[in-house]
Amino acid sequence: MNCKVALIADIHGNSAALKAVLDDIDKDEQIEHIYCLGDLIGIGHETNEVLELLISRKDISFVMGNHDEAILKILQGKEPGSAGGDEEREHQEWVASGLDAKFFPQLQNISKKQFEKINGKDFLFVHYHLDKKDEFLPIDNEPTTKRLEEIYNTYGADVICFGHHHIIHHFKSENKLYLNPSSLGCNYKPFAPYAKLNIGDTGQIDVSFFEVPYDNKDFLLSYEKLNVPDKDNILKVFHGNQHLRFI
């Protein structure tokens, strides 16, 4: 029998987008499981709403994203290593300060890699490419099948699913399939992307990418209402200044 799963990535504290996608996924009764590819929180301000939605379900598996990791480190009194400098660190500290303590144990237990066998195919789920120390590599802005093969040639996985780079990736080599469903929570339009995979019992894999429309007005305007640190940069870089339509 075929097996159908969904991929979501980079929710980034946007519960309005997450609700829209989960509602869309739930319309498809054939979907057996959802794999979340990290960055559940950070950038967006709806931290607890997102975690409540995700953790309340039994059909979602998670891997750790770089923002999740940075916020956890702050809560543990460690240096987060914020790549975006002081502004990003201030934002991450703000997110950490508002995190409901009940979610801390669950966040701590999320791993950076997850391996699954689905209908005879070996899957690797990861937020982004990792070095030998399991640290995230810098974003490759010009990805190719060849470069992906160089990173994953020692992995036995047939399918590698990742996020972090907020654009769709769909690369196929002779032996491996590489997929990134794009960022669910950060988009220049009021759409929330995700992907579905239909894994056949004879080895075929059908991939479909979706964009779910949703109302992002309240989410975007709340950056100003809540005085979210680094809000101007976030609204420009990650949401294309869409909020200006509502002002």
C-alpha positions as CSV (number, residue, x, y, z in Angstrom):
1,M,0.0,0.0,0.0
2,N,1.0,3.6,-0.6
3,C,2.0,5.8,2.4
4,K,1.4,9.5,2.4
5,V,3.1,12.0,4.7
6,A,3.4,15.8,5.0
7,L,6.5,18.0,5.4
8,I,6.4,21.4,7.2
9,A,9.4,23.6,7.9
10,D,10.3,26.9,9.4
11,I,7.1,27.9,11.2
12,H,8.9,30.7,12.9
13,G,6.3,31.5,15.6
14,N,3.5,32.1,13.1
15,S,0.5,30.3,14.5
16,A,-1.9,31.8,11.9
17,A,0.0,30.2,9.1
18,L,0.4,26.9,11.0
19,K,-3.3,26.6,11.7
20,A,-4.1,27.1,8.0
21,V,-1.7,24.4,7.0
22,L,-2.8,21.9,9.6
23,D,-6.4,22.5,8.6
24,D,-5.4,21.8,5.0
25,I,-3.5,18.7,5.9
26,D,-6.4,17.4,8.0
27,K,-8.6,17.4,5.0
28,D,-6.5,14.7,3.5
29,E,-7.4,11.5,5.4
30,Q,-4.6,9.6,3.7
31,I,-1.8,11.5,5.4
32,E,-0.4,9.3,8.1
33,H,2.2,11.5,9.7
34,I,3.6,15.1,9.6
35,Y,7.4,15.7,9.8
36,C,8.4,19.2,11.0
37,L,11.8,20.2,9.9
38,G,12.8,22.7,12.6
39,D,12.6,26.4,13.5
40,L,9.3,26.0,15.3
41,I,9.9,29.4,17.0
42,G,11.9,32.6,16.6
43,I,11.3,35.5,14.1
44,G,7.6,35.3,14.8
45,H,6.0,36.3,18.1
46,E,3.4,33.6,18.6
47,T,5.7,31.2,20.4
48,N,3.4,29.5,22.8
49,E,0.5,29.3,20.4
50,V,2.7,27.5,17.9
51,L,4.1,25.1,20.5
52,E,0.6,24.4,21.9
53,L,-0.7,23.5,18.4
54,L,2.3,21.3,17.6
55,I,2.7,19.4,20.9
56,S,-1.0,18.8,21.4
57,R,-0.9,16.5,18.3
58,K,0.3,12.9,18.3
59,D,1.0,12.8,14.5
60,I,3.9,15.2,14.3
61,S,7.6,14.5,14.6
62,F,10.2,17.2,15.0
63,V,13.9,18.0,14.5
64,M,15.8,20.9,16.0
65,G,16.2,24.2,14.1
66,N,18.9,26.8,14.6
67,H,16.4,29.3,16.2
68,D,15.0,26.6,18.4
69,E,18.6,25.8,19.5
70,A,19.6,29.4,20.1
71,I,16.5,30.1,22.3
72,L,17.2,26.9,24.2
73,K,20.8,27.9,24.8
74,I,19.6,31.3,26.2
75,L,17.2,29.5,28.6
76,Q,20.1,27.3,29.7
77,G,22.3,30.3,30.3
78,K,24.6,29.5,27.4
79,E,25.9,31.6,24.5
80,P,23.3,31.3,21.6
81,G,25.8,32.2,18.8
82,S,23.3,34.5,17.1
83,A,24.4,34.8,13.5
84,G,22.5,38.1,13.0
85,G,24.4,40.0,15.7
86,D,23.0,42.0,18.6
87,E,19.6,42.6,17.0
88,E,19.0,38.9,16.5
89,R,20.2,38.1,19.9
90,E,17.9,40.7,21.5
91,H,15.0,39.2,19.6
92,Q,15.9,35.7,20.7
93,E,16.2,36.8,24.3
94,W,12.7,38.4,24.0
95,V,11.3,35.1,22.6
96,A,13.0,33.1,25.3
97,S,11.6,35.4,28.0
98,G,8.0,34.8,26.8
99,L,8.3,31.0,26.5
100,D,5.9,29.1,28.7
101,A,8.0,26.9,31.0
102,K,5.8,23.9,30.3
103,F,7.2,23.7,26.8
104,F,10.9,23.7,27.9
105,P,11.2,19.9,28.5
106,Q,9.7,19.1,25.0
107,L,12.1,21.5,23.3
108,Q,15.0,20.0,25.1
109,N,14.2,16.6,23.9
110,I,14.1,17.4,20.1
111,S,17.1,16.0,18.2
112,K,18.8,17.4,15.2
113,K,18.4,14.3,13.0
114,Q,15.6,11.8,12.6
115,F,15.8,8.6,10.5
116,E,12.7,6.8,9.4
117,K,12.0,3.9,7.1
118,I,8.8,4.6,5.1
119,N,7.5,1.9,2.7
120,G,11.0,0.5,2.3
121,K,12.6,3.9,1.7
122,D,15.2,5.3,4.2
123,F,14.4,9.0,5.1
124,L,16.6,11.5,6.9
125,F,14.9,14.5,8.4
126,V,17.1,17.5,9.4
127,H,16.7,21.2,9.7
128,Y,19.7,21.9,7.5
129,H,23.0,20.3,6.5
130,L,25.3,19.5,9.5
131,D,29.0,19.3,9.8
132,K,30.9,16.5,11.5
133,K,30.2,18.1,14.9
134,D,26.4,18.3,14.1
135,E,26.6,22.1,13.8
136,F,24.6,23.8,11.1
137,L,26.4,24.7,7.9
138,P,26.0,28.2,6.3
139,I,23.2,28.5,3.8
140,D,24.2,27.5,0.3
141,N,22.5,30.1,-1.9
142,E,23.3,28.2,-5.1
143,P,22.5,24.6,-4.2
144,T,23.1,21.9,-6.8
145,T,22.6,18.2,-6.8
146,K,26.4,17.8,-7.0
147,R,26.9,19.8,-3.8
148,L,24.1,18.0,-2.0
149,E,25.7,14.7,-2.9
150,E,29.0,15.8,-1.5
151,I,27.4,16.5,1.8
152,Y,25.2,13.4,2.1
153,N,27.3,10.8,0.2
154,T,28.1,9.0,3.4
155,Y,24.4,8.8,4.5
156,G,22.4,5.7,3.7
157,A,19.2,7.7,3.2
158,D,17.2,7.6,0.0
159,V,15.4,10.8,0.8
160,I,16.8,13.8,2.7
161,C,14.2,16.4,3.9
162,F,15.4,19.7,5.2
163,G,14.4,23.4,5.7
164,H,16.2,26.5,6.9
165,H,16.7,28.0,3.4
166,H,13.3,29.6,2.8
167,I,12.8,28.4,-0.8
168,I,11.7,25.1,-2.3
169,H,14.4,22.6,-3.1
170,H,13.6,19.6,-5.3
171,F,16.8,17.8,-6.4
172,K,17.2,14.2,-7.5
173,S,20.4,12.3,-8.1
174,E,20.8,8.8,-9.2
175,N,20.3,7.5,-5.7
176,K,18.9,10.3,-3.5
177,L,16.0,12.7,-3.4
178,Y,16.4,16.1,-1.7
179,L,13.4,18.1,-0.6
180,N,12.8,21.5,1.2
181,P,9.1,22.5,1.4
182,S,10.0,26.2,2.0
183,S,9.2,28.3,5.0
184,L,5.6,27.8,6.3
185,G,5.8,30.9,8.5
186,C,7.9,33.4,6.5
187,N,6.7,34.5,3.1
188,Y,6.4,37.6,1.0
189,K,2.7,36.8,0.3
190,P,-0.1,35.6,2.6
191,F,0.6,32.0,1.7
192,A,1.8,29.1,3.9
193,P,3.8,26.5,2.0
194,Y,4.2,22.8,2.8
195,A,4.6,19.5,0.9
196,K,3.0,16.1,0.6
197,L,4.9,12.9,-0.3
198,N,3.2,9.8,-1.6
199,I,5.6,6.8,-1.1
200,G,4.5,3.9,-3.3
201,D,5.1,0.3,-2.3
202,T,7.3,-0.3,-5.4
203,G,9.7,2.6,-4.6
204,Q,8.1,5.5,-6.4
205,I,7.8,8.8,-4.6
206,D,5.4,11.5,-5.8
207,V,6.0,15.0,-4.4
208,S,3.4,17.8,-4.4
209,F,4.0,21.4,-3.1
210,F,1.2,23.5,-1.8
211,E,0.6,27.1,-0.8
212,V,-2.3,27.7,1.6
213,P,-3.8,31.2,1.7
214,Y,-4.4,32.7,5.1
215,D,-5.2,36.0,6.7
216,N,-1.9,37.4,8.0
217,K,-3.1,40.9,9.0
218,D,-3.3,40.5,12.8
219,F,0.0,38.6,12.8
220,L,1.9,41.3,11.0
221,L,0.4,44.2,12.8
222,S,1.1,42.6,16.2
223,Y,4.9,43.1,15.7
224,E,4.2,46.8,16.3
225,K,1.7,46.3,19.1
226,L,4.0,44.0,21.0
227,N,7.1,46.1,20.2
228,V,8.9,42.9,19.0
229,P,12.7,43.5,19.0
230,D,14.1,43.9,15.5
231,K,10.6,44.1,14.1
232,D,11.4,46.5,11.2
233,N,14.1,44.2,9.9
234,I,12.0,41.1,10.4
235,L,9.0,42.6,8.6
236,K,11.1,43.7,5.7
237,V,13.4,40.7,5.2
238,F,11.0,37.8,6.1
239,H,7.6,39.2,5.2
240,G,8.4,41.7,2.4
241,N,6.8,44.6,4.3
242,Q,3.3,43.3,3.7
243,H,2.2,45.0,6.9
244,L,2.3,48.4,5.0
245,R,-0.9,47.3,3.2
246,F,-2.8,47.5,6.5
247,I,-1.4,50.9,7.8
